[in-house]
Amino acid sequence: MDAVDRQLIQALRENGRASYAELGRLVGLSGPSVTDRINRLEAAGVITGYRATVDAASLGLGVTALIGIQLSDATDHEDVAHRLREVAEIEDCWFIAGDDSYMLKVRASDVDGLEGTIRKLSGTKGVSRTRTTIVLSTKWENRVGELPEDIEA
C-alpha cells in the first residue's frame, strides 16, 4: 500500500459516495486507474464494504446500550458468537479482554425493548451474566481519523 492508496482509503472513509472521477482529481490519477486501485484494495480485504450512516432515533431506535457478556465456564466462545449474531438488536459485537468476554452495542425502541433484549441475551446458551450501560447521549459515532503513515497491506 502506498501513499495514493492511503489517500483513496481516507477519502472513501470520509465520503463513501465519492465518484472515481472525484477521487482521481484528489490523488492525481485517471478514473480507470482509481477503479483499478480500489478494486485491488477490495480484493485484498482492505476495503470491506460501503454503507449509509443512519440516525438510529429517526428509525425508532431511541435507546442505545453497551452490554458486557460473561460466559459460563467451558463455553465455546465461537458458539456464543454465532448465537449472538442471531439477535437483531445487536449492532456491534466485540470479543474483548477483561471481566467480560463480549461487548455489544445494542439499539432498542425504548427501555421495555431493551429489557426484552437483555432477557434474550441472558437466556442465550453459554451466557452466565450480562452488565448493561445505557447511553444517555451520543457525542459522536463512526469517527473518521487520519490513517497512520506506516500502514501496509
Secondary structure, 3 states (H helix, E strand, C coil): CCHHHHHHHHHHHHCCCCCHHHHHHHHCCCHHHHHHHHHHHHHCCCCCCCCCCCCHHHHCCCEEEEEEEEECCCCCHHHHHHHHHCCCCEEEEEECCCCCCEEEEEEECCHHHHHHHHHHHHCCCCEEEEEEEECCCCCCCCCCCCCCCCCCC
